[in-house]
């Protein structure tokens, strides 16, 4: 089995770092020197994609793809979504409106997936920079608004993208969701007869 997993999220949320922390190969990246407002956050940014591999067993592996966080590169989201079966969405907890950031990406995914089902997990990063705000705000938001591309509210985790074990736990949860999707595909709902 080989599945593609797409890491999405805003600039500086930890996508590239997470892929580097769990990849079993050297990560291929398209980092370039940041020249716009991104330069205030970090010196380099992903402009196309990051690619790594995580071997789950002798026969099973995940292709890890990281999407650029800047909206001006969102055409890459479409390309990468076609190649992936599951999503890891990172939200930077220290941003001014992280729940708004979460909603931005959920809406972008809904408009691109157009009713297609795709399992997703949410990783909340940089919690150490804003520890007084609970992660329940993300869970509550996702419970109150259905994600059209999932049958359940996505699991939400606190994660340090630099910590291999934390990122692997996040990806293991996604792998479980992917396995459930494979074994028990969603059946079309029958229309109710009045």
N, C-alpha and C positions, 0 to 999 in steps of 0.2 A: 504494500500500500504506500502511495505517495500522495500527500496532500499539500497544496499551497496555502499558506497562512499570510494574510495581509495585516501589517501593522500600520495603523493610521493615527493621526492626532496632530495637534498644533505644533508649530515650531518650538523646539526645546522641551517637548513633553517626554522625550527619552526613547523614541523609536529606534534610532540607530544604536544607541547604547545597549538597549535590550537585546537587539539582534546580535551584537558583538558579544554580549555576555553569555549567550547560549549556543551560538553557532559552533559546529564541529569543524568548520573550515574557515579559512580567512575570509572575512566579509568583503564582498565586492561592493563598493559604494560610488556614488556620483557626487560626493561633497565638493562644493565650490566655495570660494570666498564670498561671504555675505556682503552685499553692496547696498541693500536697502535698509528699512527699519529693523530687519532681522539682525543686522550687525550690532545693534544695541544689546541683543540677547546673547549672541554667540558669534565667533569668528567665521565658522563654516556652516553650511547648511546643505541638505540633500536637495538636488534639483531634478532628479529623475527617479532613482530608486536605490535601495540597499538590498543585497541578496546574500543569504546565508543558508545553511543546512543544519538541521538537527536530526540525528539518527536516533530513532526510538528503539530499534532492534536491528538484527541483521538484515531484515527485509523491509522494514518500515522506516520512512523518514518524512520529515516536514521540510518543504521549501519555504524559507522565511523571506518575505518581501516587505520592505519598508517604503511607504509612500512619502513624497514630500509633504510637508505641513502647510506650505504657503498656498493659498487659494489660486494664485496665478499659475501654479503647476498642476491644477486639479485635473487636467486632461490625462495625466498619468494615473489618476485614481481609476478612471474608466478602463484603461488598459490593464492595470494590475488586478482589478476586480474580476475581469474575465478569466484570469489565470488562477484564482484562489477559491478555496472552498470554505474558509473560515476567516473571522476578523478578530483582531486585538485592537481595541480602541484605547489609546492613552489620553488621559486628561490631566493637565498640569494644575494641581490643586492650588498653587500659589498665584495663578493668573487672576486678574480682577473679577472675572465672571466665569468661573469654571463650569457651572451648570449651563450657562449660555453656550459655552464652547462645546459641551457634550451635545446639546440640542442641535447646534450647527452641523456637527458631523452625522448625527442620526438622520437629520433631514436630507443631507447630501447623499447618504447611503440609500435612503428610501427612494429618492428621485432617480438614482442610478440602477438600483436592483429591480424596480418596477414589479413588485409582487413576488420575485424570486426569494426563496428562503435561504438564509445564510447564518449559521451560528456565530455568535459574537460574545466576547468577554470584555469587560471594561477594567482597565488598570489605572488607578489614581496614583499619580506620581508627585514628587516634591511635597509630600504631606508634612515633612519636617519644617518647611518654610511657612506653613500656616496651620499649626497643630490645633488651634482652638476651634476650628470648624469641623464638625462631624462629617463622616462619609455618608451618613444617612440621607443627606440632601440629594445625592446621586441616585441612591436606591429608590427613594421616594419619587423622584422625578421619573425614573424609568418604569415604576409601577403604575404611575398615574397616566402615562402616555404610552400606548402600545407601539412597539416597533413592528411595522408591517412585514419586515423580513425575518422576524422570529416569532415563534409561538409562545415563548415565555419571556419574562423580563430578563435581560442579560445579567449574569453574575458580575458583581463589582468587588474588586480587590484593591487593597493598598499595596503598592509595589514600588520597590526601589529598582530602577532599571539596570543598575550596576550589579545587583545581586543575582547571580546565576540561579540559585535555588528559588528565589521569589518569582523570577520570570518563568522558570520551568514549571512551577506550580500553576501559574496563570495559563500557560500553554497546555499543561496536562488537563486542566478543566475544559479548555476548548477542544482538545482531542476527544475527551469523553462526549461532549456535545456532538462532534462530528460523527463519532461511532454510532450514537443514538440516531442521528439523522440517516445514516446509511442503513442501519438495521430496521428502523421503523419510519420509513418515509411518510410524510404527511399525505393523507388521502384527501382528494377534493371533497369539499362539503356539498351535500345535496341541498338543493333549494327546497324551502318549505312550501308545501302546497296549502293554500288557504281554503 
